[in-house]
Amino acid sequence: MTTKKMFALGEVKSVEDDDSPNGAFDVILSAPTLDRDGEVIDAKVFDPLPDHITFDIDHGMSTATTVGSGTPFYDGDKLRVKGTYSSIPRAQEVRTLVREGHIRTTSVAFMGAVREEKDGVPHIVKAELLNGAFVPIPSNRESVVLTSKAHQAKVGTAATELKA
């Protein structure tokens, strides 16, 4: 039996760097809304959550593409991760792209998805959380940056919906 890895996109929320000299992030990885793949990832499907996940770029899912890590948690029906960027140059490049508002979305990687159809729409009701990724184009159209700051000034306070 082959296990398929699945991806769904979330939103990036920039945060002040607080105690991390390399930068911190607060992202929404999953919200229970219809995505471009025509399915919904229901709330709390990744229970139990791991205490730590890596964050990479474009679902590289390797040490070569890892740019940070964080702690996943649920905020109501949304899966969020608060994390920090690595000190390596590649991670700092991604941090700059996020802080400047060029990269505004994230994506969740998972496997072992259990699906159920609800009102004609496939819903993922159970899966294993693997990691998160910074990505340029979201699957979920509601996956937008809420705020982004650079050089102590706001780049944008309200995000607009990204269209395919």
C-alpha positions in Angstrom: 0.0 0.0 0.0 1.4 3.4 -1.0 0.9 6.3 1.4 0.2 9.6 -0.3 1.6 12.8 1.1 -0.9 15.6 1.1 -0.5 19.4 1.2 -2.8 22.2 2.1 -2.0 25.9 2.3 -2.3 28.3 5.2 -1.5 31.9 6.0 1.6 33.6 7.4 1.2 36.2 10.1 4.4 38.1 10.8 5.4 38.8 14.4 7.9 40.9 16.1 11.2 39.2 16.6 10.9 39.1 20.4 13.7 37.0 21.9 14.8 35.3 18.7 17.8 37.0 17.1 17.0 35.1 13.9 13.3 36.1 13.6 10.0 34.6 14.7 6.8 33.7 12.8 3.2 32.9 13.6 1.3 31.1 10.9 -2.0 29.5 10.2 -1.3 26.2 8.5 -4.9 24.9 8.2 -8.4 26.3 8.3 -11.6 24.3 7.6 -12.4 26.0 4.2 -12.7 24.7 0.7 -9.3 24.7 -1.0 -8.2 24.7 -4.6 -7.9 20.9 -4.4 -11.7 20.8 -3.9 -11.5 19.5 -0.3 -11.7 20.7 3.2 -9.3 19.9 6.0 -11.6 19.7 9.0 -10.7 21.3 12.4 -8.4 19.3 14.7 -7.7 16.5 12.2 -4.0 16.4 13.3 -4.7 15.4 16.9 -2.5 14.5 18.6 -0.2 17.2 17.5 3.6 16.7 17.6 5.4 19.1 20.0 7.7 20.4 17.2 7.7 20.5 13.4 10.1 21.8 10.9 9.4 24.6 8.4 10.8 24.5 4.9 10.4 26.1 1.5 8.1 24.8 -1.2 7.6 21.5 0.5 11.2 20.5 0.0 10.9 18.3 3.1 14.6 17.9 3.5 17.4 19.4 5.6 18.5 21.4 2.5 15.2 23.3 2.4 14.6 23.7 6.1 14.4 27.3 7.2 13.0 27.1 10.7 10.8 25.2 13.1 8.0 25.7 15.6 5.3 24.4 17.9 1.9 23.6 16.4 -1.3 24.3 18.3 -5.0 24.8 17.7 -6.6 28.2 17.9 -10.2 27.4 17.7 -10.7 25.5 14.4 -7.4 26.7 13.0 -4.0 25.0 13.1 -1.3 27.5 13.9 2.5 27.3 14.4 4.6 29.8 16.4 8.2 29.3 15.4 11.6 30.8 14.7 13.8 31.0 11.6 17.2 29.4 11.4 20.3 31.6 11.4 21.5 30.2 8.1 21.5 32.6 5.1 18.7 30.7 3.2 16.4 31.1 6.2 17.2 34.7 6.5 16.4 35.2 2.8 13.0 33.6 3.4 12.5 35.7 6.5 13.1 38.9 4.5 10.6 37.8 1.8 8.0 37.2 4.5 8.7 40.4 6.4 8.6 42.4 3.2 5.3 40.9 2.2 6.5 39.0 -0.9 5.7 35.6 0.5 2.3 35.6 2.3 1.3 32.0 2.5 2.2 28.7 4.0 1.3 25.1 3.4 0.8 22.1 5.7 2.2 18.6 4.8 0.5 15.6 6.1 0.0 11.9 5.3 -2.4 9.1 6.1 -5.5 11.2 5.3 -8.9 9.7 6.1 -11.6 11.3 4.0 -15.4 11.5 4.3 -17.8 13.1 1.9 -20.0 15.8 3.4 -22.6 17.5 1.2 -20.7 16.3 -1.9 -17.4 17.7 -0.7 -14.5 15.6 0.4 -13.4 16.4 3.9 -10.2 15.2 5.5 -11.2 14.1 9.0 -7.9 12.5 10.3 -4.3 12.8 9.2 -0.7 12.8 10.6 0.9 16.3 10.6 4.4 16.2 9.0 5.6 19.8 8.7 4.9 23.3 7.3 6.3 25.2 4.4 6.5 28.8 3.1 5.0 28.8 -0.4 4.2 31.5 -3.0 0.8 30.3 -4.2 -1.7 28.9 -1.7 -4.2 26.1 -2.2 -6.6 27.8 0.2 -7.7 31.2 -1.3 -8.2 32.4 2.3 -4.5 31.9 3.1 -3.3 35.4 3.3 -0.8 37.4 5.4 -2.6 39.3 8.1 0.3 41.7 8.9 3.9 42.1 7.9 6.5 44.4 9.3 9.9 45.5 8.0 12.3 48.0 9.3 10.0 48.9 12.3 7.3 50.0 9.9 4.1 48.3 8.7 4.3 47.1 5.2 0.6 46.1 5.1 -2.1 45.9 7.7 -4.8 44.2 5.7 -4.3 41.4 3.2 -6.3 40.9 0.1 -7.4 37.6 -1.3 -4.8 36.0 -3.6 -6.4 34.8 -6.8 -5.2 32.0 -9.0 
